[in-house]
Amino acid sequence: MVNFTIQELGLDCRNAFVGVDLASDEMLTKRQPLSKNQIRHLQKTCYQIDDDLRWLIALISDIGMRLAEAAGLKIEDLKLDHQHPHITLAPYPHRFLKPKSSERIIPLVGSFLWASKRIKESSVNEFCFLRYSNKEVCNSNSESAALNKWIKTIAAKDSVIHGLRHSFRDRLREVEAPSELIDQLGGWSLQSVGQSYGNGYAIENMSKWMEKIVI
């Protein structure tokens, strides 16, 4: 891109990045998914401590949302009175969603449903997690190190909160969920033009598959 810009604009300079050695994919450390036993123990401990940080971890443990997605939730996103309880993940001024596929509906099951109920019962304003979000900003990174440190003491020393997102995809694979459904639930980028056609899977179908992976 730098070379292209130099050539297109006729700049009298050289590319300062020439000769930079970039690590290959094989050298990168892959985040490991948490096992079912680790997730089960993590959820059990969240139930016992029962505070806002544990609600956040419990949310992510059964759906694999990105930390910023969960931390930026508002009370109005929690649809607990619906025939199929769910959340609507939408962009807000304090928390943008990228890519577009991140905007989605997610059925509430397992610890995800428990945490959503506890959040709504304890709410004092429009935000689910006051320590992270206000009308201007969602600062989820401020506590991510602390969350990861706690998870390591409960699960394993190489466990991090983003590993729950990897686990979520593996758990859906185990029950042979369609890959297009997995992408829709996790908010992963669309793999083909065809996936953008139609409205995607209905909530009753998504709930059916989600129930299969409850630990």
Short mmCIF file of the C-alpha atoms (twelve columns), coordinates in Angstrom:
data_MODEL
# 
_entry.id   MODEL 
# 
loop_
_atom_site.group_PDB 
_atom_site.id 
_atom_site.type_symbol 
_atom_site.label_atom_id 
_atom_site.label_alt_id 
_atom_site.label_comp_id 
_atom_site.label_asym_id 
_atom_site.label_seq_id 
_atom_site.Cartn_x 
_atom_site.Cartn_y 
_atom_site.Cartn_z 
_atom_site.pdbx_PDB_model_num 
ATOM 1   C CA . MET A 1   0.000   0.000   0.000  1 
ATOM 2   C CA . VAL A 2   2.869   2.380   0.858  1 
ATOM 3   C CA . ASN A 3   4.635   1.582   -2.440 1 
ATOM 4   C CA . PHE A 4   1.404   2.094   -4.359 1 
ATOM 5   C CA . THR A 5   0.841   5.505   -2.710 1 
ATOM 6   C CA . ILE A 6   4.405   6.637   -3.467 1 
ATOM 7   C CA . GLN A 7   4.000   5.673   -7.114 1 
ATOM 8   C CA . GLU A 8   0.502   7.088   -7.565 1 
ATOM 9   C CA . LEU A 9   1.335   10.465  -5.991 1 
ATOM 10  C CA . GLY A 10  4.808   10.658  -7.477 1 
ATOM 11  C CA . LEU A 11  6.421   11.186  -4.074 1 
ATOM 12  C CA . ASP A 12  10.178  11.699  -3.841 1 
ATOM 13  C CA . CYS A 13  10.848  9.250   -1.019 1 
ATOM 14  C CA . ARG A 14  11.461  5.574   -0.353 1 
ATOM 15  C CA . ASN A 15  9.329   3.088   1.503  1 
ATOM 16  C CA . ALA A 16  10.554  3.123   5.104  1 
ATOM 17  C CA . PHE A 17  9.080   -0.346  5.659  1 
ATOM 18  C CA . VAL A 18  11.263  -2.093  3.079  1 
ATOM 19  C CA . GLY A 19  13.165  -4.937  4.715  1 
ATOM 20  C CA . VAL A 20  10.905  -5.202  7.763  1 
ATOM 21  C CA . ASP A 21  10.586  -8.872  8.724  1 
ATOM 22  C CA . LEU A 22  7.011   -9.819  9.611  1 
ATOM 23  C CA . ALA A 23  6.405   -12.953 11.642 1 
ATOM 24  C CA . SER A 24  4.674   -15.786 9.804  1 
ATOM 25  C CA . ASP A 25  1.319   -17.138 10.953 1 
ATOM 26  C CA . GLU A 26  3.078   -20.217 12.321 1 
ATOM 27  C CA . MET A 27  4.995   -18.054 14.819 1 
ATOM 28  C CA . LEU A 28  1.883   -16.422 16.258 1 
ATOM 29  C CA . THR A 29  0.489   -17.738 19.537 1 
ATOM 30  C CA . LYS A 30  -2.993  -19.111 19.035 1 
ATOM 31  C CA . ARG A 31  -5.563  -18.431 21.733 1 
ATOM 32  C CA . GLN A 32  -6.726  -21.755 23.098 1 
ATOM 33  C CA . PRO A 33  -10.421 -22.514 23.644 1 
ATOM 34  C CA . LEU A 34  -11.514 -23.471 27.145 1 
ATOM 35  C CA . SER A 35  -12.675 -27.037 27.685 1 
ATOM 36  C CA . LYS A 36  -16.223 -27.855 28.784 1 
ATOM 37  C CA . ASN A 37  -14.982 -28.720 32.274 1 
ATOM 38  C CA . GLN A 38  -13.160 -25.394 32.522 1 
ATOM 39  C CA . ILE A 39  -16.246 -23.504 31.363 1 
ATOM 40  C CA . ARG A 40  -18.447 -25.458 33.772 1 
ATOM 41  C CA . HIS A 41  -16.143 -24.597 36.690 1 
ATOM 42  C CA . LEU A 42  -15.971 -20.974 35.556 1 
ATOM 43  C CA . GLN A 43  -19.752 -20.676 35.389 1 
ATOM 44  C CA . LYS A 44  -20.222 -22.349 38.779 1 
ATOM 45  C CA . THR A 45  -17.831 -19.864 40.361 1 
ATOM 46  C CA . CYS A 46  -19.644 -16.969 38.670 1 
ATOM 47  C CA . TYR A 47  -22.914 -18.153 40.233 1 
ATOM 48  C CA . GLN A 48  -21.285 -18.259 43.660 1 
ATOM 49  C CA . ILE A 49  -19.629 -14.815 43.572 1 
ATOM 50  C CA . ASP A 50  -22.622 -13.253 41.788 1 
ATOM 51  C CA . ASP A 51  -21.350 -9.726  41.032 1 
ATOM 52  C CA . ASP A 52  -21.272 -7.579  37.902 1 
ATOM 53  C CA . LEU A 53  -17.888 -8.823  36.688 1 
ATOM 54  C CA . ARG A 54  -19.013 -12.437 37.027 1 
ATOM 55  C CA . TRP A 55  -22.252 -11.592 35.187 1 
ATOM 56  C CA . LEU A 56  -20.130 -10.256 32.331 1 
ATOM 57  C CA . ILE A 57  -18.010 -13.414 32.203 1 
ATOM 58  C CA . ALA A 58  -21.108 -15.621 32.449 1 
ATOM 59  C CA . LEU A 59  -22.654 -13.779 29.501 1 
ATOM 60  C CA . ILE A 60  -19.645 -14.389 27.332 1 
ATOM 61  C CA . SER A 61  -19.101 -17.990 28.479 1 
ATOM 62  C CA . ASP A 62  -22.226 -19.307 26.744 1 
ATOM 63  C CA . ILE A 63  -22.269 -17.137 23.625 1 
ATOM 64  C CA . GLY A 64  -18.685 -16.043 23.011 1 
ATOM 65  C CA . MET A 65  -19.499 -12.388 22.477 1 
ATOM 66  C CA . ARG A 66  -16.591 -10.006 22.082 1 
ATOM 67  C CA . LEU A 67  -15.800 -8.248  25.367 1 
ATOM 68  C CA . ALA A 68  -16.733 -4.805  24.039 1 
ATOM 69  C CA . GLU A 69  -20.038 -6.138  22.684 1 
ATOM 70  C CA . ALA A 70  -21.044 -7.468  26.093 1 
ATOM 71  C CA . ALA A 71  -19.668 -4.550  28.121 1 
ATOM 72  C CA . GLY A 72  -21.577 -2.035  25.995 1 
ATOM 73  C CA . LEU A 73  -25.007 -3.655  26.373 1 
ATOM 74  C CA . LYS A 74  -27.987 -1.590  27.480 1 
ATOM 75  C CA . ILE A 75  -30.932 -2.831  29.533 1 
ATOM 76  C CA . GLU A 76  -33.246 -2.359  26.561 1 
ATOM 77  C CA . ASP A 77  -31.191 -4.963  24.669 1 
ATOM 78  C CA . LEU A 78  -32.357 -7.704  27.065 1 
ATOM 79  C CA . LYS A 79  -35.635 -9.181  25.812 1 
ATOM 80  C CA . LEU A 80  -36.509 -11.478 28.726 1 
ATOM 81  C CA . ASP A 81  -40.295 -11.473 28.282 1 
ATOM 82  C CA . HIS A 82  -40.183 -12.815 24.737 1 
ATOM 83  C CA . GLN A 83  -41.296 -16.382 23.918 1 
ATOM 84  C CA . HIS A 84  -37.641 -16.985 23.079 1 
ATOM 85  C CA . PRO A 85  -35.626 -14.765 25.460 1 
ATOM 86  C CA . HIS A 86  -32.832 -13.025 23.576 1 
ATOM 87  C CA . ILE A 87  -30.698 -9.925  23.284 1 
ATOM 88  C CA . THR A 88  -30.514 -7.566  20.340 1 
ATOM 89  C CA . LEU A 89  -26.935 -6.508  19.734 1 
ATOM 90  C CA . ALA A 90  -27.002 -3.075  18.112 1 
ATOM 91  C CA . PRO A 91  -24.517 -0.201  17.654 1 
ATOM 92  C CA . TYR A 92  -24.674 2.837   19.941 1 
ATOM 93  C CA . PRO A 93  -22.809 6.149   20.107 1 
ATOM 94  C CA . HIS A 94  -20.836 4.824   23.093 1 
ATOM 95  C CA . ARG A 95  -20.032 1.470   21.436 1 
ATOM 96  C CA . PHE A 96  -19.766 0.864   17.701 1 
ATOM 97  C CA . LEU A 97  -20.039 -2.581  16.123 1 
ATOM 98  C CA . LYS A 98  -17.737 -3.708  13.358 1 
ATOM 99  C CA . PRO A 99  -18.188 -5.529  11.029 1 
ATOM 100 C CA . LYS A 100 -21.838 -5.107  10.039 1 
ATOM 101 C CA . SER A 101 -22.446 -8.811  10.796 1 
ATOM 102 C CA . SER A 102 -21.825 -8.013  14.490 1 
ATOM 103 C CA . GLU A 103 -25.369 -6.608  14.657 1 
ATOM 104 C CA . ARG A 104 -27.439 -9.639  15.567 1 
ATOM 105 C CA . ILE A 105 -30.013 -11.363 17.763 1 
ATOM 106 C CA . ILE A 106 -28.698 -13.915 20.254 1 
ATOM 107 C CA . PRO A 107 -30.963 -16.366 22.155 1 
ATOM 108 C CA . LEU A 108 -30.559 -16.376 25.928 1 
ATOM 109 C CA . VAL A 109 -29.725 -19.819 27.343 1 
ATOM 110 C CA . GLY A 110 -27.768 -21.308 30.249 1 
ATOM 111 C CA . SER A 111 -25.526 -18.910 32.183 1 
ATOM 112 C CA . PHE A 112 -26.259 -16.318 29.516 1 
ATOM 113 C CA . LEU A 113 -29.910 -16.235 30.619 1 
ATOM 114 C CA . TRP A 114 -28.999 -16.278 34.338 1 
ATOM 115 C CA . ALA A 115 -26.620 -13.327 33.970 1 
ATOM 116 C CA . SER A 116 -29.165 -11.339 31.933 1 
ATOM 117 C CA . LYS A 117 -31.788 -11.775 34.658 1 
ATOM 118 C CA . ARG A 118 -29.347 -10.706 37.390 1 
ATOM 119 C CA . ILE A 119 -28.332 -7.646  35.370 1 
ATOM 120 C CA . LYS A 120 -31.925 -6.562  34.816 1 
ATOM 121 C CA . GLU A 121 -32.849 -7.125  38.482 1 
ATOM 122 C CA . SER A 122 -29.921 -4.977  39.625 1 
ATOM 123 C CA . SER A 123 -30.140 -2.215  37.013 1 
ATOM 124 C CA . VAL A 124 -30.075 1.412   38.151 1 
ATOM 125 C CA . ASN A 125 -29.916 3.107   34.753 1 
ATOM 126 C CA . GLU A 126 -29.897 2.276   31.041 1 
ATOM 127 C CA . PHE A 127 -26.518 0.486   30.994 1 
ATOM 128 C CA . CYS A 128 -25.886 -3.140  31.913 1 
ATOM 129 C CA . PHE A 129 -22.321 -2.552  33.108 1 
ATOM 130 C CA . LEU A 130 -21.849 0.852   34.719 1 
ATOM 131 C CA . ARG A 131 -18.138 0.413   35.348 1 
ATOM 132 C CA . TYR A 132 -17.582 0.127   31.592 1 
ATOM 133 C CA . SER A 133 -20.192 2.229   29.831 1 
ATOM 134 C CA . ASN A 134 -21.720 5.671   29.869 1 
ATOM 135 C CA . LYS A 135 -23.331 7.869   27.225 1 
ATOM 136 C CA . GLU A 136 -19.962 8.806   25.722 1 
ATOM 137 C CA . VAL A 137 -17.804 5.685   25.774 1 
ATOM 138 C CA . CYS A 138 -17.503 1.956   26.428 1 
ATOM 139 C CA . ASN A 139 -14.099 1.340   28.004 1 
ATOM 140 C CA . SER A 140 -13.986 -2.447  28.063 1 
ATOM 141 C CA . ASN A 141 -10.198 -2.608  27.762 1 
ATOM 142 C CA . SER A 142 -9.724  -1.020  31.191 1 
ATOM 143 C CA . GLU A 143 -10.646 -4.230  32.987 1 
ATOM 144 C CA . SER A 144 -9.746  -6.899  30.432 1 
ATOM 145 C CA . ALA A 145 -6.400  -7.637  32.131 1 
ATOM 146 C CA . ALA A 146 -8.125  -8.076  35.497 1 
ATOM 147 C CA . LEU A 147 -10.758 -10.358 33.970 1 
ATOM 148 C CA . ASN A 148 -8.109  -12.471 32.268 1 
ATOM 149 C CA . LYS A 149 -6.114  -12.708 35.493 1 
ATOM 150 C CA . TRP A 150 -9.163  -13.988 37.382 1 
ATOM 151 C CA . ILE A 151 -10.087 -16.465 34.632 1 
ATOM 152 C CA . LYS A 152 -6.552  -17.902 34.753 1 
ATOM 153 C CA . THR A 153 -6.978  -18.676 38.477 1 
ATOM 154 C CA . ILE A 154 -10.234 -20.545 37.794 1 
ATOM 155 C CA . ALA A 155 -9.638  -22.255 34.443 1 
ATOM 156 C CA . ALA A 156 -5.980  -22.505 33.391 1 
ATOM 157 C CA . LYS A 157 -2.924  -20.271 33.245 1 
ATOM 158 C CA . ASP A 158 -3.198  -19.872 29.469 1 
ATOM 159 C CA . SER A 159 -6.934  -19.069 29.511 1 
ATOM 160 C CA . VAL A 160 -8.220  -15.645 28.479 1 
ATOM 161 C CA . ILE A 161 -11.712 -14.284 28.059 1 
ATOM 162 C CA . HIS A 162 -11.420 -14.296 24.248 1 
ATOM 163 C CA . GLY A 163 -10.796 -18.046 24.442 1 
ATOM 164 C CA . LEU A 164 -14.490 -18.396 25.308 1 
ATOM 165 C CA . ARG A 165 -15.293 -17.144 21.815 1 
ATOM 166 C CA . HIS A 166 -13.139 -19.923 20.354 1 
ATOM 167 C CA . SER A 167 -14.891 -22.437 22.631 1 
ATOM 168 C CA . PHE A 168 -18.304 -21.220 21.484 1 
ATOM 169 C CA . ARG A 169 -17.520 -22.033 17.871 1 
ATOM 170 C CA . ASP A 170 -16.102 -25.449 18.796 1 
ATOM 171 C CA . ARG A 171 -19.197 -26.306 20.860 1 
ATOM 172 C CA . LEU A 172 -21.462 -25.521 17.910 1 
ATOM 173 C CA . ARG A 173 -19.249 -27.594 15.637 1 
ATOM 174 C CA . GLU A 174 -19.597 -30.541 18.025 1 
ATOM 175 C CA . VAL A 175 -23.384 -30.562 17.647 1 
ATOM 176 C CA . GLU A 176 -22.957 -30.198 13.858 1 
ATOM 177 C CA . ALA A 177 -24.594 -26.791 13.624 1 
ATOM 178 C CA . PRO A 178 -24.546 -25.304 10.094 1 
ATOM 179 C CA . SER A 179 -21.552 -23.017 9.554  1 
ATOM 180 C CA . GLU A 180 -23.820 -20.221 8.334  1 
ATOM 181 C CA . LEU A 181 -25.774 -20.409 11.604 1 
ATOM 182 C CA . ILE A 182 -22.523 -20.316 13.600 1 
ATOM 183 C CA . ASP A 183 -21.407 -17.190 11.736 1 
ATOM 184 C CA . GLN A 184 -24.764 -15.539 12.377 1 
ATOM 185 C CA . LEU A 185 -24.740 -16.297 16.112 1 
ATOM 186 C CA . GLY A 186 -21.130 -15.232 16.605 1 
ATOM 187 C CA . GLY A 187 -21.244 -12.157 14.408 1 
ATOM 188 C CA . TRP A 188 -18.425 -13.395 12.193 1 
ATOM 189 C CA . SER A 189 -17.949 -11.839 8.762  1 
ATOM 190 C CA . LEU A 190 -19.978 -13.380 5.947  1 
ATOM 191 C CA . GLN A 191 -18.055 -15.920 3.876  1 
ATOM 192 C CA . SER A 192 -20.064 -15.551 0.673  1 
ATOM 193 C CA . VAL A 193 -22.443 -13.192 -1.100 1 
ATOM 194 C CA . GLY A 194 -25.194 -15.776 -0.708 1 
ATOM 195 C CA . GLN A 195 -25.091 -15.441 3.077  1 
ATOM 196 C CA . SER A 196 -26.238 -11.833 2.771  1 
ATOM 197 C CA . TYR A 197 -29.452 -12.896 1.011  1 
ATOM 198 C CA . GLY A 198 -32.633 -13.224 3.077  1 
ATOM 199 C CA . ASN A 199 -33.031 -12.569 6.800  1 
ATOM 200 C CA . GLY A 200 -30.964 -15.457 8.113  1 
ATOM 201 C CA . TYR A 201 -32.058 -18.039 10.692 1 
ATOM 202 C CA . ALA A 202 -35.196 -17.320 12.728 1 
ATOM 203 C CA . ILE A 203 -34.845 -16.984 16.489 1 
ATOM 204 C CA . GLU A 204 -36.687 -20.258 17.177 1 
ATOM 205 C CA . ASN A 205 -34.136 -22.125 15.062 1 
ATOM 206 C CA . MET A 206 -31.222 -20.363 16.711 1 
ATOM 207 C CA . SER A 207 -32.646 -21.147 20.164 1 
ATOM 208 C CA . LYS A 208 -32.895 -24.836 19.268 1 
ATOM 209 C CA . TRP A 209 -29.199 -25.019 18.425 1 
ATOM 210 C CA . MET A 210 -28.160 -22.920 21.406 1 
ATOM 211 C CA . GLU A 211 -29.968 -25.247 23.785 1 
ATOM 212 C CA . LYS A 212 -27.812 -28.099 22.470 1 
ATOM 213 C CA . ILE A 213 -24.581 -26.517 23.701 1 
ATOM 214 C CA . VAL A 214 -25.659 -25.496 27.215 1 
ATOM 215 C CA . ILE A 215 -23.151 -26.887 29.716 1 
# 
